[in-house]
Amino acid sequence: MADSKPRSGPAVYRIRVRGCLDPQQSGRFEGLSISESPGDGSGPETILVGRLLDQADLAGVLATLFDLRLPVIAVECLADG
């Protein structure tokens, strides 16, 4: 069952997107580790993992992914703080 408690502080997230991130764009995700995966048969995926300061920081990452036209597959909170 998903935790429905809102998060307001720092947390570690894993964000999976469809497609490959251009290495020249990786600077836009400073502080996040970036890796690639062959995906589930629908094409390659990029996985970003790292600590974000708050929901505004997460929203900024998601907006950047949207600007790069990388569809978000999943966002997981791995740990608080």
N, C-alpha and C positions, 0 to 999 in steps of 0.2 A: 504494500500500500504506500502511495506517495505521501511524503511529508507536506502538509498544506500550510505549515507555518511560514509566514513571509520572512525573507532574509533581508537584513538591513546592513550587515557588516561584511567583512571580508569572507571569502569562501573560495575553495578550489573547484574549478569547473573543467569538464571535458566537453568540447563542442565538436561535433562531426558534421562535415559538409560534403556535398557531392562535388567532385572535381578536384583539380590540383591547383594549389596556390602558387602563383608565379613567385619565384625566389626574390624578385625585386620588390614584391609587396610585403615580404615577411617583416620588414621594419615597422609596419603599421600595427604589428601584434607583439610589440616588445614586452618581454616578460613571460610570454607563453611559449611552451615548447611546441614545435610543429613537426608532424610526421605524416607519412602517406601510407595508405592501405589499399590493397586491390579492391576492397569493397565486397559487396554481397552478390556480385554478378551484374550489377547495374552500372558498373564503371568504377573508376578509382575514387577514393575518398581522402580528404585531408582531415587530420585530427589535431585539434589545438587543446593543450592542457596547461593550466596554470592558475595562480591565485589572482583573483580580481578583488578590488577594494570594496565594491558595493554594486547595487543594482544599476546605477548609472554607468559604471565601468562596463558591466555586462552588456547593457543596451548599446554602448558605443562600439563594442566588438561586433555585436550582431548587425548594427547599422553598416559597419565597414564591410562585413561579409555580403550584405545586401548590395552595397555599392559595387562590389567586385563580381556580382551576379553568381555567387556560390550558394546554391540552395542548402539551407540548414536541415540536416537529418535529425539531429538530437542535441539537446543541451542537458547535461547531467551535473548536479552538484555532488561532488565527491566527498567534501569535508568542509565544515565551518572553520573560519579563522585561518 
